Amino acid sequence: MHEYSIVQSLIDRVEVEVQKNGAVGVHALTVRLGESSGVDGRLLATAFETFREKTVCAGATLTIEPVPASWACPKCKA
């Protein structure tokens, strides 16, 4: 379940940005999740709920925006 390590990395990154910008917390996060990413959105949401406690994300909501897979020909862009 790599969703847990993804969430831990996400929270770590958010904490860095919060400190860098002198903020005290986060109200909401939006994650764009590619269809071909191999990440399960439900597991990602569950992992976020589990790991956000006692972090700057404790009161934050998580919105997951699905991104459909797409391909294009490198020559004609079709």
N, CA, C and O atoms as CSV, one atom per row, in Angstrom:
chain,resi,resn,atom,element,x,y,z
A,1,MET,N,N,0.832,-1.184,0.000
A,1,MET,CA,C,0.000,0.000,0.000
A,1,MET,C,C,0.877,1.248,0.000
A,1,MET,O,O,1.187,1.800,1.056
A,2,HIS,N,N,1.265,1.677,-1.168
A,2,HIS,CA,C,2.123,2.854,-1.261
A,2,HIS,C,C,1.353,4.143,-1.033
A,2,HIS,O,O,1.959,5.213,-0.974
A,3,GLU,N,N,0.026,4.069,-0.902
A,3,GLU,CA,C,-0.764,5.273,-0.611
A,3,GLU,C,C,-0.345,5.898,0.722
A,3,GLU,O,O,-0.358,7.120,0.869
A,4,TYR,N,N,0.025,5.057,1.688
A,4,TYR,CA,C,0.435,5.580,2.986
A,4,TYR,C,C,1.738,6.378,2.869
A,4,TYR,O,O,1.873,7.440,3.476
A,5,SER,N,N,2.679,5.875,2.102
A,5,SER,CA,C,3.931,6.624,1.947
A,5,SER,C,C,3.717,7.890,1.118
A,5,SER,O,O,4.398,8.892,1.332
A,6,ILE,N,N,2.785,7.850,0.182
A,6,ILE,CA,C,2.459,9.044,-0.602
A,6,ILE,C,C,1.875,10.121,0.310
A,6,ILE,O,O,2.252,11.289,0.220
A,7,VAL,N,N,0.957,9.724,1.184
A,7,VAL,CA,C,0.350,10.684,2.108
A,7,VAL,C,C,1.386,11.235,3.077
A,7,VAL,O,O,1.377,12.428,3.378
A,8,GLN,N,N,2.270,10.387,3.565
A,8,GLN,CA,C,3.301,10.875,4.480
A,8,GLN,C,C,4.187,11.900,3.778
A,8,GLN,O,O,4.534,12.923,4.368
A,9,SER,N,N,4.552,11.636,2.534
A,9,SER,CA,C,5.354,12.592,1.765
A,9,SER,C,C,4.581,13.880,1.507
A,9,SER,O,O,5.148,14.971,1.572
A,10,LEU,N,N,3.294,13.757,1.216
A,10,LEU,CA,C,2.443,14.932,0.990
A,10,LEU,C,C,2.394,15.800,2.242
A,10,LEU,O,O,2.579,17.015,2.162
A,11,ILE,N,N,2.150,15.196,3.381
A,11,ILE,CA,C,2.075,15.954,4.634
A,11,ILE,C,C,3.430,16.585,4.961
A,11,ILE,O,O,3.492,17.735,5.396
A,12,ASP,N,N,4.506,15.837,4.754
A,12,ASP,CA,C,5.846,16.401,4.987
A,12,ASP,C,C,6.070,17.632,4.122
A,12,ASP,O,O,6.592,18.641,4.598
A,13,ARG,N,N,5.679,17.556,2.858
A,13,ARG,CA,C,5.857,18.674,1.930
A,13,ARG,C,C,4.999,19.872,2.333
A,13,ARG,O,O,5.445,21.018,2.274
A,14,VAL,N,N,3.757,19.588,2.745
A,14,VAL,CA,C,2.868,20.665,3.176
A,14,VAL,C,C,3.444,21.353,4.411
A,14,VAL,O,O,3.393,22.578,4.518
A,15,GLU,N,N,3.991,20.575,5.340
A,15,GLU,CA,C,4.582,21.170,6.541
A,15,GLU,C,C,5.743,22.099,6.185
A,15,GLU,O,O,5.902,23.152,6.803
A,16,VAL,N,N,6.547,21.722,5.204
A,16,VAL,CA,C,7.652,22.583,4.753
A,16,VAL,C,C,7.093,23.892,4.206
A,16,VAL,O,O,7.590,24.967,4.542
A,17,GLU,N,N,6.067,23.807,3.369
A,17,GLU,CA,C,5.475,25.004,2.772
A,17,GLU,C,C,4.820,25.890,3.832
A,17,GLU,O,O,4.903,27.115,3.749
A,18,VAL,N,N,4.176,25.287,4.815
A,18,VAL,CA,C,3.555,26.053,5.895
A,18,VAL,C,C,4.618,26.838,6.653
A,18,VAL,O,O,4.443,28.028,6.917
A,19,GLN,N,N,5.715,26.179,7.003
A,19,GLN,CA,C,6.798,26.859,7.716
A,19,GLN,C,C,7.417,27.959,6.858
A,19,GLN,O,O,7.685,29.058,7.344
A,20,LYS,N,N,7.642,27.659,5.585
A,20,LYS,CA,C,8.262,28.617,4.675
A,20,LYS,C,C,7.416,29.880,4.519
A,20,LYS,O,O,7.951,30.976,4.351
A,21,ASN,N,N,6.104,29.720,4.577
A,21,ASN,CA,C,5.204,30.849,4.378
A,21,ASN,C,C,4.667,31.436,5.684
A,21,ASN,O,O,3.811,32.320,5.656
A,22,GLY,N,N,5.151,30.963,6.806
A,22,GLY,CA,C,4.747,31.506,8.093
A,22,GLY,C,C,3.300,31.230,8.457
A,22,GLY,O,O,2.707,31.968,9.244
A,23,ALA,N,N,2.730,30.187,7.901
A,23,ALA,CA,C,1.341,29.824,8.207
A,23,ALA,C,C,1.303,28.963,9.467
A,23,ALA,O,O,2.342,28.531,9.966
A,24,VAL,N,N,0.108,28.723,9.969
A,24,VAL,CA,C,-0.029,27.897,11.163
A,24,VAL,C,C,-0.813,26.612,10.898
A,24,VAL,O,O,-0.833,25.715,11.740
A,25,GLY,N,N,-1.442,26.522,9.760
A,25,GLY,CA,C,-2.204,25.323,9.449
A,25,GLY,C,C,-2.704,25.340,8.024
A,25,GLY,O,O,-2.435,26.264,7.256
A,26,VAL,N,N,-3.432,24.303,7.693
A,26,VAL,CA,C,-3.964,24.118,6.353
A,26,VAL,C,C,-5.449,23.814,6.465
A,26,VAL,O,O,-5.863,23.021,7.311
A,27,HIS,N,N,-6.255,24.447,5.610
A,27,HIS,CA,C,-7.702,24.223,5.634
A,27,HIS,C,C,-8.143,23.161,4.645
A,27,HIS,O,O,-9.086,22.414,4.904
A,28,ALA,N,N,-7.458,23.095,3.506
A,28,ALA,CA,C,-7.873,22.150,2.475
A,28,ALA,C,C,-6.702,21.818,1.551
A,28,ALA,O,O,-5.820,22.643,1.313
A,29,LEU,N,N,-6.721,20.605,1.048
A,29,LEU,CA,C,-5.745,20.162,0.059
A,29,LEU,C,C,-6.503,19.585,-1.127
A,29,LEU,O,O,-7.532,18.930,-0.964
A,30,THR,N,N,-5.985,19.835,-2.310
A,30,THR,CA,C,-6.537,19.235,-3.517
A,30,THR,C,C,-5.405,18.496,-4.211
A,30,THR,O,O,-4.336,19.055,-4.458
A,31,VAL,N,N,-5.655,17.239,-4.520
A,31,VAL,CA,C,-4.674,16.399,-5.190
A,31,VAL,C,C,-5.263,15.948,-6.511
A,31,VAL,O,O,-6.374,15.421,-6.558
A,32,ARG,N,N,-4.525,16.154,-7.572
A,32,ARG,CA,C,-4.938,15.651,-8.894
A,32,ARG,C,C,-4.321,14.273,-9.052
A,32,ARG,O,O,-3.106,14.109,-8.945
A,33,LEU,N,N,-5.163,13.288,-9.306
A,33,LEU,CA,C,-4.728,11.900,-9.337
A,33,LEU,C,C,-4.965,11.313,-10.716
A,33,LEU,O,O,-6.107,11.121,-11.133
A,34,GLY,N,N,-3.876,11.029,-11.422
A,34,GLY,CA,C,-3.960,10.493,-12.769
A,34,GLY,C,C,-4.500,9.078,-12.800
A,34,GLY,O,O,-4.178,8.252,-11.946
A,35,GLU,N,N,-5.321,8.814,-13.791
A,35,GLU,CA,C,-5.948,7.505,-13.958
A,35,GLU,C,C,-4.897,6.387,-14.074
A,35,GLU,O,O,-5.133,5.268,-13.619
A,36,SER,N,N,-3.768,6.682,-14.668
A,36,SER,CA,C,-2.718,5.678,-14.871
A,36,SER,C,C,-1.657,5.695,-13.764
A,36,SER,O,O,-0.605,5.072,-13.911
A,37,SER,N,N,-1.917,6.391,-12.680
A,37,SER,CA,C,-0.913,6.534,-11.614
A,37,SER,C,C,-0.701,5.258,-10.814
A,37,SER,O,O,0.359,5.068,-10.218
A,38,GLY,N,N,-1.691,4.392,-10.796
A,38,GLY,CA,C,-1.591,3.193,-9.981
A,38,GLY,C,C,-1.930,3.444,-8.518
A,38,GLY,O,O,-1.727,2.571,-7.673
A,39,VAL,N,N,-2.442,4.625,-8.219
A,39,VAL,CA,C,-2.818,4.984,-6.848
A,39,VAL,C,C,-4.326,4.876,-6.704
A,39,VAL,O,O,-5.077,5.385,-7.536
A,40,ASP,N,N,-4.763,4.208,-5.644
A,40,ASP,CA,C,-6.187,4.055,-5.360
A,40,ASP,C,C,-6.663,5.276,-4.567
A,40,ASP,O,O,-6.210,5.502,-3.445
A,41,GLY,N,N,-7.564,6.051,-5.141
A,41,GLY,CA,C,-8.052,7.270,-4.500
A,41,GLY,C,C,-8.707,7.028,-3.152
A,41,GLY,O,O,-8.539,7.828,-2.231
A,42,ARG,N,N,-9.448,5.944,-3.023
A,42,ARG,CA,C,-10.098,5.636,-1.728
A,42,ARG,C,C,-9.058,5.343,-0.661
A,42,ARG,O,O,-9.180,5.801,0.475
A,43,LEU,N,N,-8.027,4.575,-1.028
A,43,LEU,CA,C,-6.967,4.281,-0.062
A,43,LEU,C,C,-6.170,5.531,0.283
A,43,LEU,O,O,-5.734,5.701,1.421
A,44,LEU,N,N,-5.983,6.391,-0.687
A,44,LEU,CA,C,-5.280,7.652,-0.441
A,44,LEU,C,C,-6.063,8.504,0.565
A,44,LEU,O,O,-5.479,9.078,1.484
A,45,ALA,N,N,-7.375,8.580,0.387
A,45,ALA,CA,C,-8.225,9.344,1.306
A,45,ALA,C,C,-8.195,8.742,2.710
A,45,ALA,O,O,-8.134,9.472,3.700
A,46,THR,N,N,-8.239,7.421,2.795
A,46,THR,CA,C,-8.183,6.749,4.099
A,46,THR,C,C,-6.842,6.998,4.771
A,46,THR,O,O,-6.786,7.271,5.970
A,47,ALA,N,N,-5.769,6.906,4.007
A,47,ALA,CA,C,-4.436,7.160,4.561
A,47,ALA,C,C,-4.327,8.594,5.065
A,47,ALA,O,O,-3.733,8.840,6.115
A,48,PHE,N,N,-4.899,9.541,4.321
A,48,PHE,CA,C,-4.877,10.936,4.746
A,48,PHE,C,C,-5.606,11.100,6.077
A,48,PHE,O,O,-5.107,11.771,6.980
A,49,GLU,N,N,-6.778,10.493,6.200
A,49,GLU,CA,C,-7.540,10.575,7.451
A,49,GLU,C,C,-6.732,10.007,8.615
A,49,GLU,O,O,-6.787,10.532,9.727
A,50,THR,N,N,-5.991,8.945,8.362
A,50,THR,CA,C,-5.203,8.285,9.409
A,50,THR,C,C,-4.001,9.122,9.831
A,50,THR,O,O,-3.726,9.249,11.025
A,51,PHE,N,N,-3.290,9.688,8.876
A,51,PHE,CA,C,-2.010,10.347,9.174
A,51,PHE,C,C,-2.095,11.843,9.427
A,51,PHE,O,O,-1.114,12.430,9.885
A,52,ARG,N,N,-3.214,12.481,9.153
A,52,ARG,CA,C,-3.270,13.934,9.289
A,52,ARG,C,C,-3.334,14.409,10.734
A,52,ARG,O,O,-2.991,15.557,11.020
A,53,GLU,N,N,-3.768,13.545,11.650
A,53,GLU,CA,C,-3.873,13.932,13.061
A,53,GLU,C,C,-2.526,14.407,13.597
A,53,GLU,O,O,-1.482,13.827,13.296
A,54,LYS,N,N,-2.567,15.453,14.382
A,54,LYS,CA,C,-1.390,16.051,15.020
A,54,LYS,C,C,-0.364,16.561,14.017
A,54,LYS,O,O,0.835,16.580,14.294
A,55,THR,N,N,-0.847,16.975,12.848
A,55,THR,CA,C,0.011,17.625,11.846
A,55,THR,C,C,-0.652,18.949,11.476
A,55,THR,O,O,-1.741,19.254,11.962
A,56,VAL,N,N,-0.010,19.728,10.629
A,56,VAL,CA,C,-0.617,20.977,10.169
A,56,VAL,C,C,-1.863,20.708,9.331
A,56,VAL,O,O,-2.638,21.625,9.059
A,57,CYS,N,N,-2.058,19.468,8.924
A,57,CYS,CA,C,-3.221,19.080,8.116
A,57,CYS,C,C,-4.365,18.513,8.951
A,57,CYS,O,O,-5.338,18.002,8.398
A,58,ALA,N,N,-4.258,18.597,10.276
A,58,ALA,CA,C,-5.245,17.966,11.152
A,58,ALA,C,C,-6.673,18.397,10.854
A,58,ALA,O,O,-7.584,17.571,10.918
A,59,GLY,N,N,-6.892,19.654,10.534
A,59,GLY,CA,C,-8.240,20.138,10.270
A,59,GLY,C,C,-8.558,20.269,8.791
A,59,GLY,O,O,-9.604,20.804,8.421
A,60,ALA,N,N,-7.666,19.785,7.950
A,60,ALA,CA,C,-7.819,19.979,6.506
A,60,ALA,C,C,-8.701,18.908,5.866
A,60,ALA,O,O,-8.732,17.755,6.296
A,61,THR,N,N,-9.408,19.327,4.834
A,61,THR,CA,C,-10.139,18.375,4.007
A,61,THR,C,C,-9.268,18.029,2.801
A,61,THR,O,O,-8.425,18.819,2.379
A,62,LEU,N,N,-9.486,16.855,2.266
A,62,LEU,CA,C,-8.743,16.415,1.088
A,62,LEU,C,C,-9.725,16.207,-0.054
A,62,LEU,O,O,-10.684,15.445,0.066
A,63,THR,N,N,-9.476,16.889,-1.154
A,63,THR,CA,C,-10.260,16.694,-2.374
A,63,THR,C,C,-9.359,16.013,-3.387
A,63,THR,O,O,-8.245,16.466,-3.649
A,64,ILE,N,N,-9.850,14.923,-3.953
A,64,ILE,CA,C,-9.085,14.203,-4.958
A,64,ILE,C,C,-9.770,14.411,-6.308
A,64,ILE,O,O,-10.919,14.016,-6.506
A,65,GLU,N,N,-9.042,15.038,-7.226
A,65,GLU,CA,C,-9.569,15.293,-8.568
A,65,GLU,C,C,-9.005,14.251,-9.526
A,65,GLU,O,O,-7.799,14.228,-9.772
A,66,PRO,N,N,-9.860,13.392,-10.067
A,66,PRO,CA,C,-9.354,12.401,-11.016
A,66,PRO,C,C,-8.963,13.053,-12.347
A,66,PRO,O,O,-9.650,13.948,-12.840
A,67,VAL,N,N,-7.865,12.593,-12.907
A,67,VAL,CA,C,-7.384,13.094,-14.194
A,67,VAL,C,C,-7.372,11.912,-15.165
A,67,VAL,O,O,-6.638,10.946,-14.955
A,68,PRO,N,N,-8.175,11.981,-16.218
A,68,PRO,CA,C,-8.217,10.862,-17.157
A,68,PRO,C,C,-6.890,10.716,-17.915
A,68,PRO,O,O,-6.188,11.692,-18.182
A,69,ALA,N,N,-6.582,9.475,-18.245
A,69,ALA,CA,C,-5.375,9.201,-19.031
A,69,ALA,C,C,-5.585,9.728,-20.450
A,69,ALA,O,O,-6.695,9.702,-20.983
A,70,SER,N,N,-4.504,10.201,-21.040
A,70,SER,CA,C,-4.582,10.642,-22.431
A,70,SER,C,C,-3.225,10.403,-23.089
A,70,SER,O,O,-2.183,10.425,-22.435
A,71,TRP,N,N,-3.268,10.180,-24.369
A,71,TRP,CA,C,-2.062,9.941,-25.138
A,71,TRP,C,C,-2.111,10.775,-26.402
A,71,TRP,O,O,-3.188,11.123,-26.886
A,72,ALA,N,N,-0.943,11.094,-26.934
A,72,ALA,CA,C,-0.869,11.840,-28.180
A,72,ALA,C,C,0.311,11.311,-28.997
A,72,ALA,O,O,1.330,10.889,-28.451
A,73,CYS,N,N,0.146,11.345,-30.288
A,73,CYS,CA,C,1.221,10.964,-31.196
A,73,CYS,C,C,2.303,12.043,-31.123
A,73,CYS,O,O,1.995,13.227,-31.262
A,74,PRO,N,N,3.561,11.658,-30.908
A,74,PRO,CA,C,4.619,12.673,-30.803
A,74,PRO,C,C,4.860,13.431,-32.124
A,74,PRO,O,O,5.411,14.532,-32.125
A,75,LYS,N,N,4.439,12.826,-33.238
A,75,LYS,CA,C,4.652,13.482,-34.525
A,75,LYS,C,C,3.519,14.432,-34.898
A,75,LYS,O,O,3.751,15.593,-35.236
A,76,CYS,N,N,2.298,13.925,-34.834
A,76,CYS,CA,C,1.168,14.731,-35.311
A,76,CYS,C,C,0.309,15.296,-34.184
A,76,CYS,O,O,-0.603,16.086,-34.429
A,77,LYS,N,N,0.601,14.895,-32.961
A,77,LYS,CA,C,-0.125,15.361,-31.763
A,77,LYS,C,C,-1.582,14.889,-31.691
A,77,LYS,O,O,-2.343,15.336,-30.833
A,78,ALA,N,N,-1.960,13.991,-32.591
A,78,ALA,CA,C,-3.346,13.462,-32.569
A,78,ALA,C,C,-3.491,12.408,-31.496
A,78,ALA,O,O,-4.574,11.849,-31.322
